[in-house]
Amino acid sequence: MTVVGLDLGGTKIAAGAFDGTRLLSQVVLPTPKEGGEKVVGALAEAARQAEEKAGVRAEALGLGTPGPLDFREGVIRFTPNIPGLLDFPIRRLLEEATGRPVYLENDANAAALAEHHLGAARGEASSLYLTVSTGIGGGAVLGGRVLRGERGQGGEFGHTTLLPGGPLCGCGLEGCLEALAAGRALERDAAYAYQRPVDTRELFRLFQEGEPKAERLLLQAARYVGMGLASLVKAFDPGVVVVGGGLALNAPQGYWEALLEAYHGYLKGWEVPPLRKALLGAEAGLLGAALTAFLEVKHGGG
């Protein structure tokens, strides 16, 4: 079965035509700064170009998008980095623009699905995925399907509360894992500590040089991630835990050592699932979007 996967990001749209899970072609277009219906037009054009490049016509489209999403209605409730998508009926508009059924998935859930079927959790009955990048997200997969929850809010692991009264998160609440350990949080704390802007790449370099402030900042963030993962394991009891995202995968070894120490420490006395690094990198979202369409068609859209 041929499908097109679409990965909608704040700066770019990636589209890929797939025969099952085999990538036939790939196209990248900029995300329109105007947002709204311009985004729909760009998504439809990216899908068209991917199909044309592969010489196929897809049966369905899978779209991985930021959000929270209303899966029943096919609506993006809001996105923090793309304008004009508040309560936006993306599924209906994209179906009208392409003439094909469109299946939505949260972008982090899509990456979780890809790592489960094709990446670090391949062959496992269940898996838990956490992406640590500019923000923090994730997803849980059981029986090959993403656990979305009753209201489509499942997998928002970055917004679990770890420190009541802690830093304010972009979601409007305090002390979320994302507000404590994501890239934005590290850069916020580093700017305060060094009294100048410091991005994560420089922070990694300072850490490797043994700079004390960088060590404290990175190791503290790693411990929060390990603590958060331990709590999620107690809730979901997955077969394996997968950690991805640009920050985590590019972090120095000391970051991973602190993460694992906290992970095992907060699971003392419990059976501890193996923790693995994600394998699919930046392609996970695109693969997961295509898998979403493939699995939804296979299971009759249910």
C-alpha positions in Angstrom: 0.0 0.0 0.0 1.3 3.4 -1.0 0.9 6.3 1.5 2.4 9.8 1.9 3.8 10.8 5.3 3.8 14.5 6.2 5.8 16.0 9.1 4.7 19.5 9.9 7.3 21.6 11.8 7.6 25.2 12.7 10.1 25.9 9.9 9.8 23.1 7.4 7.4 20.5 6.0 8.8 17.1 5.1 6.9 14.8 2.8 7.7 11.2 1.9 6.0 8.7 -0.4 6.1 5.2 1.0 5.4 1.7 -0.3 4.6 0.2 3.1 7.6 1.3 5.1 9.9 1.7 2.2 10.7 5.3 1.3 10.2 6.0 -2.4 10.8 9.8 -2.4 11.2 12.7 -0.1 10.5 16.5 -0.4 11.1 19.3 2.0 9.3 22.7 1.7 9.4 25.7 4.1 6.4 26.1 6.4 4.6 29.3 5.4 5.1 32.1 7.9 1.5 33.2 7.4 0.2 29.9 8.9 -3.4 29.0 8.5 -4.7 27.9 5.1 -1.3 28.7 3.6 0.0 25.7 5.6 -2.7 23.5 4.1 -1.6 24.6 0.6 2.0 23.8 1.4 1.2 20.4 2.8 -0.8 19.5 -0.3 2.0 20.7 -2.6 4.6 18.7 -0.6 2.5 15.6 -0.9 2.0 16.2 -4.7 5.7 16.6 -5.3 6.5 13.5 -3.3 4.0 11.5 -5.3 5.3 12.9 -8.6 8.9 12.2 -7.7 8.0 8.6 -6.8 5.6 8.1 -9.8 2.8 7.0 -7.5 -0.6 8.1 -6.2 -1.0 7.4 -2.5 -4.1 5.8 -1.1 -4.0 8.0 2.1 -1.9 10.7 3.8 -0.6 10.6 7.4 0.1 13.9 9.0 2.3 14.4 12.1 1.7 17.8 13.6 2.3 19.7 16.8 -0.7 20.2 18.9 -2.8 19.1 21.2 -5.2 17.6 18.7 -8.9 16.7 18.6 -8.6 13.4 16.8 -12.3 12.8 16.4 -12.9 16.1 14.6 -9.5 16.3 12.9 -8.7 19.7 14.5 -5.5 21.2 15.7 -6.4 22.9 19.0 -3.4 25.1 18.9 0.3 25.1 18.0 2.9 27.2 19.8 5.2 27.8 16.8 2.9 28.1 13.8 0.4 31.0 13.6 -3.3 30.7 12.5 -3.9 27.1 13.7 -6.2 27.7 16.6 -9.0 25.2 16.5 -8.1 24.6 12.9 -9.9 21.9 10.9 -6.7 20.6 9.3 -8.0 17.2 8.3 -11.0 18.4 6.4 -9.1 21.1 4.6 -6.2 18.8 3.6 -8.7 16.1 2.4 -10.4 18.7 0.3 -7.1 19.9 -1.1 -5.7 16.4 -1.9 -8.8 14.3 -2.5 -7.4 11.6 -0.2 -8.2 10.5 3.4 -5.9 12.1 5.9 -5.0 10.6 9.3 -3.6 12.8 12.1 -1.1 12.0 14.7 0.7 14.1 17.3 4.3 14.6 16.1 5.9 13.0 19.2 3.4 10.1 19.1 4.4 9.6 15.4 8.0 9.3 16.4 7.1 6.9 19.1 5.3 4.8 16.6 8.2 4.8 14.2 10.7 3.8 16.9 8.4 1.0 18.1 7.9 -0.6 14.7 11.2 0.3 12.9 13.7 1.6 15.4 15.1 1.0 18.9 11.9 -0.8 20.2 11.4 -3.0 17.2 10.1 -6.5 18.2 8.8 -5.3 21.6 5.2 -5.8 22.6 5.1 -2.3 24.2 7.4 0.7 24.4 7.7 4.2 25.9 9.3 7.0 24.0 10.6 10.3 25.2 12.1 13.0 23.0 14.3 15.6 24.7 14.9 18.5 22.4 13.9 22.2 22.4 10.8 20.9 24.2 10.0 17.4 25.6 7.3 15.1 24.3 6.7 11.4 23.9 4.3 8.6 23.4 3.4 5.1 24.6 2.8 2.2 22.2 0.9 -1.0 23.1 -0.1 -3.7 20.6 1.5 -1.7 17.8 -0.8 1.3 18.3 -0.3 4.6 20.1 -2.1 5.2 23.3 -3.8 8.5 22.7 -6.1 8.5 25.7 -9.8 9.3 25.9 -9.4 13.0 24.9 -6.3 12.7 22.7 -4.1 14.1 25.4 -2.0 11.0 26.1 1.8 11.1 25.8 2.2 14.7 26.9 5.1 13.5 29.1 6.9 16.9 29.0 4.0 18.4 31.0 4.2 16.0 33.9 4.8 18.0 37.1 8.1 17.2 38.8 8.7 20.3 40.9 5.6 22.0 42.3 6.3 25.8 42.3 9.1 25.4 39.8 9.8 27.3 36.6 6.8 28.4 34.5 6.3 26.2 31.5 5.0 27.2 28.1 1.8 25.3 28.9 1.1 27.8 31.7 1.7 25.5 34.6 4.7 25.3 36.9 7.5 22.7 37.4 6.8 20.6 34.3 9.6 18.3 33.1 9.9 20.4 29.9 10.4 23.6 32.0 13.1 21.9 34.0 15.1 19.8 31.4 14.3 20.8 27.8 16.7 22.8 25.6 14.8 26.0 26.2 15.0 25.4 29.9 18.8 24.8 29.8 19.4 27.9 27.7 17.2 30.0 30.1 19.2 28.7 33.1 22.5 29.1 31.4 21.8 32.7 30.4 21.1 33.5 34.1 24.2 31.6 35.3 26.6 33.2 32.7 24.8 36.5 32.4 24.8 36.2 28.6 23.1 34.0 26.0 24.4 30.4 25.9 22.9 27.8 23.6 23.0 24.1 24.2 25.9 23.5 21.8 28.1 25.9 23.8 26.8 24.4 27.1 27.9 20.9 25.9 31.4 22.3 25.0 31.7 24.0 28.4 30.6 20.7 30.1 33.3 18.7 28.3 35.9 21.3 29.3 34.9 20.7 33.0 33.3 24.1 33.6 31.5 23.8 36.9 28.3 25.8 36.1 27.8 23.8 32.8 28.3 20.5 34.8 25.7 21.5 37.3 23.2 22.6 34.7 23.4 19.6 32.5 23.6 17.0 35.2 20.6 18.5 37.0 18.6 18.4 33.8 19.6 14.8 33.1 18.6 13.8 36.6 15.1 15.3 36.0 14.8 13.3 32.8 15.8 10.1 34.6 13.3 10.8 37.4 10.5 11.6 35.0 11.2 8.3 33.1 11.2 6.3 36.3 7.7 7.7 37.1 6.4 6.9 33.6 7.7 3.3 34.0 5.7 2.9 37.1 2.6 4.2 35.3 3.0 2.2 32.0 5.3 -0.7 32.7 6.6 -0.8 29.1 8.8 -3.5 27.6 11.5 -0.9 26.7 12.1 2.8 27.1 13.5 4.8 24.2 15.0 8.2 24.5 15.5 10.5 21.5 15.6 14.1 20.5 18.4 16.4 19.4 19.4 17.4 22.9 19.6 14.0 24.4 21.2 12.3 21.4 23.9 15.0 21.1 24.6 15.4 24.8 28.0 14.4 26.3 28.4 10.9 27.9 28.2 12.4 31.4 24.7 13.5 30.7 23.7 10.0 30.0 25.4 8.6 33.0 23.5 11.0 35.3 20.2 10.2 33.5 20.7 6.5 33.9 21.8 6.9 37.6 18.6 8.7 38.3 16.4 6.4 36.2 17.7 3.3 38.1 17.8 5.1 41.4 14.1 6.1 41.3 13.2 2.5 40.2 15.1 0.9 43.1 13.2 -2.3 44.1 11.3 -2.4 40.7 11.9 -4.4 37.6 13.7 -1.9 35.3 13.0 -2.0 31.6 16.0 -1.5 29.4 16.6 2.1 28.2 17.8 2.6 24.7 18.8 5.5 22.5 16.5 6.2 19.6 17.8 5.0 16.2 15.8 6.9 13.6 16.9 10.4 14.2 15.2 13.2 12.4 13.4 10.8 10.1 11.3 9.3 13.0 8.4 11.9 12.6 8.1 11.3 8.8 8.2 7.6 9.2 5.6 7.7 12.0 3.3 9.9 10.0 3.4 7.3 7.1 2.9 4.5 9.6 -0.1 6.3 11.0 -1.8 6.3 7.6 -0.8 2.7 6.9 -2.1 1.4 10.2 -5.3 3.4 10.2 -6.2 2.1 6.7 -5.3 -1.4 7.7 -7.5 -1.2 10.8 -10.4 0.5 9.0 -9.7 4.0 10.4 -10.3 2.9 14.0 
